[in-house]
């Protein structure tokens, strides 16, 4: 009887131990401290939300988080602070402005997952985590498309070459709903080998434009990421969007449309040093996303990887065109230099 009692006690513990051995818990942290030298007021504008404070030392993004991964479920929780959170989530309630990610997922069947919560957007190749990108500052297309979404993802990866995603979200980069409509999105990604990735992402939903008028918005993002040997990497991206506008009265096109393109070339000098150049073009003549017509930009990056987890970066950028800053003043041209120390663990 004592032996049976002992077995009944030990067996559940053994089963739990075997199951929990498949669960992996990872803690993560990131910090990006920068200095941006630029003429003009010490404020952000409505074009860029990363490294946006001028002529001062500041924290662009600091993250602490934890992730849990199991064969049948997974979860992520991350909190953030910094000027990125201050400006990019300014439209969110105060209690939500420090959420980097908060999601949980279940494996429905093999290679098919259902995730719900706040997660990174499926649009674009750039993250707000600067060390994940080959340029220090974000491109115009990245800064003016969603970094995050709140809703439900269904993802499927049948093999190493293909991946598919479908989501339903509260809308265009919003955690707390701002209208009665939901948006849908898709992603198709193809990687025939470890040198090339092709991506097609879309978004459809009723969204307020910069004037607060909510109508159907359609958006598509395409990019190609190509590595030529071990030293050269080339990324090209193109965005196109339209938004219906019932108030145009023939004065401007209906729907309103905008587009953007970016081309980035990186060359690795060795394991520690790399340089990258970027060319950009963004056109929003009807003022759906930014307040102006055409904006172009050129930038040059120099990166020094101190270790695999720490890097120093320097970027010079020149922008010109006709668009409005946060004060409604036209920007004809501006030039600035941004330096950063980023550590990711």
N, C-alpha and C positions, 0 to 999 in steps of 0.2 A: 504494500500500500504506500509506504514511504517512497519506494522507488518510482511508482506511478505518479505520485504527487510531484516528485522532483522532475520527471519528464514533462509533465503538463506545464510546469513553471518555465523550464528551460526552452521548450519547443517554440513558444511564441517569440521569445527573445532571440532565438537563433534565426527564425524566419525574418523577423524585423531587421536583424543585422545583415542578413543576406540581401534584403531589398534595399536597405539604406546604403549599402556599399556601392550601389549604382548611382546614388545621388552625389553630384559634385557641387560644392559651394565655392564660389570665387568672389573675392573682394577686389574692388577696383577703385582707383583714384586718378584724377587728372587735374593739372593746373597749368594755365597759360597766362603768364605775366608779360605785359607788353608796354612799349612806349611808341606813340605815334606823333611824329613831327609834321605839322601841317598848318598852313595859314587859315585864319577864320576863327569863329567862336568855339569855345570849348563845349561842344555839344555833338549829338549825333545828327543824322539827316534821315530822309525817308528812302535812302538807296542802300545803305550798308548797316548791318546790325552787329557785325563782328569787328573788333579792334576799332571802335568808332569814336572813342574819346580822343581829343586832340591835345597835343603838347602837355601830356602828363603820363606818369606811370600808373598803371591800373591792372586789374585782373579781368581778362576777357571772359574766362570760363574756368570755374573750379567745380569738380564733380567728385562725389563719393558715392559708391554704389555696391550692390551685392547681386549676384545672380545664382540661381539654382537650376541645375540641369539634371534631368532624369530621363530614362528611356521613354516614359509615358507622360511626363509633364515637365514644365519649365516655368520660370518666373524671373523677372528683373525689376529691381527698384533702384533708382538713382536720384539723388538730390543735387541741385546746382546753385551756384551764385556767380556773380560777375556782371560786367556790363552787357554781355550777350543776353543774359536772362532779364536784365533791367529793361532793355529796349525791345527785344524780339517778343517778349511776353507781356508787354505793357498793357495789352488789351485784355489780359486774363485777370480774374479776381486775385487779390493779394495772396490768398492761401494756396493758389495753384501755380504761382510764378516761379517757384523753385523746383518744380518737377522736371527732371531730365527724362526719366522713363518710369513707368509703373504698369507692368503688364504681367499676365499669366496665360499659359497655354496648355492645351491638352493634345496629345497625339490621337487622332481619330482612327486612322489606320496607318500602316507602314508608309512613311514619307509624306503623310498628309497631316498638317497641324492646324489647329484653331487657336488663335491668340487674341486676347481682348485687353484693352486698356489704352495707355498712352505709349506710343512707340515712334521710332524714327520713320520719316516719310519714305515711301518707295520711289520718290522722284528725285533724279539727279545723282551725281557721283561724288558729291562733296558732303562732308559732315561738319558740324560746328566744332568738332574736336580737331584742332589745327594740325596736329601731328599725323592724322590719318590722311591728309591731303598733300599733294605735291607743291602747293603754293601756300604761303602763310595766310593771306587774306582770302576770303571767298569771292567767287566770280559773281558777276551781276545776275546771272540766271539762277545761281544758288540762293543769293540773298533775297531774291524776289519770287521764290517759289517755296512751298512748305518744307520746313525742317522736321516737323513732327505732325502726327495726326492722333486723334482719339477715336477709337472705335473697335472694329473686329477685323482681323486678318485671317484669311484661309490661304495657306501656302502649300505648294506641292513641288517636290524635287524628285522626279522619276529616275534621274541619273546625275552623273557629274557634269553633264553638258547643259542640261535644261533646268530652268526653275520657273514656276508660275505663281502668281499671287493675285488674289481678289480681295478687296476690302470694302467695308461700309463704314463711313466715318461721320462725325458731327459736322465736318466741313474743312475748309481751306485753313490749315494751321490754326486750329482752335481746340481747346480742351473742353470748355463749357460751351454748350450750344448757344448760337447767337440768332438762330431763326428756327422755323418749324421743319426745315428740310434736312434730309440726309444726303450725303454724297457717296459716290461709288468710285473705285479706282482699280486699275489693273496694272500688272507688270509681267513682262515676258523677258527672260534673260537667257542668252545663249553664249556658252563658252566652249568652242570646239577644242580648245587646248588651253594651256596655262599662259599663253601669250596674248590671247584676244578675248574680249568680252563685248558683246553687243546687247544693248538694253533698250527696251521700249516700255514707257510708263504713261498712264493716262489718268485723268481726273475729270469727273462730270458731277456738277452739283449747282444748286442755286446759292449764289454768294453775293454779299454786299460788295460793291465797288468802292473806290476811295471817296465817293460822294454819299455812301450809305444806302444806295439803291440796290436792292437784291433782285437779281435775275440769273438765268441759267448761265453757268460758266463751263466751258470745255477747254481742256488743257492737255497737251501732249509733250512729253520729253523723250528725246532720243540721244544716246551717246555711244561712242565706241572707245574702248580702252585697249591700246595696243603696245606691247613691249617688243622692241627690236634688239634682241640680244639681252645682255645683263646691264647695259649702261643707258639705253635710250627708252623712254616711255612717252607715248603720244596719246592725248585724250582730246576728242572732239565732241562737243555737245550742241544740241539745237533744241530750243523751246518754241512752242507756238500755242497761243491761247486766243479764245474768243469769249465775249460776254454779251448776251442780249441786253438791249437797252430800249425800253419802250418810250423813253422820254426824249429821244433824239430829235424828233420833229423835222427830219430831213437835214438838220444842220451838220451832223456828223454821221458816219456810216453806222448801220445797225446790221449785224452786231459789231461792237468795238473789238479790235484785234490788237495783239502785241506779239512780238517775237524777240528772241535773243539767241546769240551763238557765242561759243567760246572755244578756243584752241590753245592747248597747253603742251609744251615740249619740255621734258626734263632730261638732263644728261648727268649721270653719276660719274664724277671724277675718280672716286675710289669708295671704299666702304664708309668713309666719314664725310666726304664732301659731295655736294650736288648743286647744280644750277638749274633754273627753270625759267622759261619765258612764257608769257600769256598775252593773247590778243582777244579782245571782246567787242561785241556790238550788241546794243539793246535798243529796240524801237518800240515806243508806246505812244503813238501820236494822239490817241483818244483818251489817254489818262486813266486807264483801268488800274494799273499797278503802281506806276510812278507818275509824277506830275510833269510830263514833258514829252518831247518828241524823240530825239535820237541821242544816245549816250555811247561813247566809245572809250576804251581803256587799253593801256599797255602796261605791263609790269615785268619786273625782273627779280628773281629770288636767288638768294645764296643760303644754303643750308649746311650746318655743321652738326653731325650726329656725334655727340659726346660719347654716348653709349646707345644701346638699342632702346632705352627708355627715356633718354634725355637729349634734347636738341636745342641749338641756338639758330635763329633764323633772322634774315634781314631781307626786306622787300622794298623796292622803289616802285611807285605807281603814278601814272599820269592819266587823268581822265579829262575828256572834253566833250562838249555837246551842249544841248539846251534842255535842262530839266530844273526842277525847283528843289531847294533844300527845305529844311523843316520850317524856316521862316517865310517861305514863299518867294525867296529871291532866286533869280535865275543863276545857274552854275554854267559858266562858259568853259572854264577849265580849272583844274586844281591838281596839285602835285604833292605827294607826301611820301615819307619814309617810315616804315614800321619795323620795329625790332621785337623779338619775342624769345623768351625762354620757356619751353614746355617740357613737362615731365609727366609720363604716363606709366602707372604701375598697376 
